[in-house]
Amino acid sequence: MNLSRANRRQANLRGADLSNADLSGADLSSANLYGAKLFYTKLSNANLTSANLYGATMPDGTIHN
């Protein structure tokens, strides 16, 4: 899924499966990514300022606390 440079500012992506997505350069500032699956997701240059990543599976497989 190619969402590079997408504007998802303040989006509710709680529990979303974004595995293998390309979010490089996307604006995810203040987005709710609680419990989201970001396994192998490309996040280079993505804006995650104030995003809620609690419980999200990060690209390397770790769970964000």
C-alpha positions in Angstrom: 0.0 0.0 0.0 1.5 3.3 -1.0 0.6 6.1 1.3 3.8 8.1 0.9 3.4 11.8 1.5 -0.2 11.2 2.6 -1.8 13.7 5.0 -3.2 11.5 7.8 -2.8 14.3 10.5 -5.0 13.5 13.5 -6.3 10.4 11.8 -7.8 7.6 13.9 -5.8 4.5 12.8 -6.3 2.6 16.1 -5.5 -1.1 15.5 -5.0 -0.5 11.7 -2.9 -3.1 9.9 -0.4 -1.0 8.0 2.2 -3.8 7.6 4.4 -3.4 4.5 2.9 0.0 3.7 4.9 2.9 2.4 4.3 5.9 4.7 7.6 7.6 3.9 7.1 11.4 4.1 3.5 11.1 5.4 2.1 13.5 8.0 0.9 11.4 10.9 1.2 14.1 13.5 -1.2 13.7 16.3 -2.6 10.5 14.7 -4.0 7.7 16.9 -1.9 4.6 16.0 -2.7 2.8 19.3 -2.1 -0.9 18.7 -1.5 -0.4 15.0 0.6 -3.0 13.1 3.5 -1.3 11.4 5.6 -4.4 10.7 8.0 -3.7 7.8 6.3 -0.3 7.3 8.5 2.4 5.6 8.4 5.5 7.9 11.4 7.4 6.6 10.8 11.2 6.9 7.3 10.6 8.3 6.1 13.2 10.8 5.0 11.3 13.9 5.0 14.3 16.2 2.6 13.8 19.1 1.3 10.5 17.5 -0.1 7.9 19.9 2.0 4.8 19.2 1.2 3.0 22.4 1.0 -0.8 21.8 1.9 -0.4 18.1 4.0 -3.0 16.5 7.0 -1.1 15.1 8.7 -1.9 11.7 11.4 -4.0 13.5 8.7 -6.1 15.3 9.1 -4.5 18.7 6.0 -3.3 20.6 6.1 0.5 21.5 5.4 1.3 25.1 
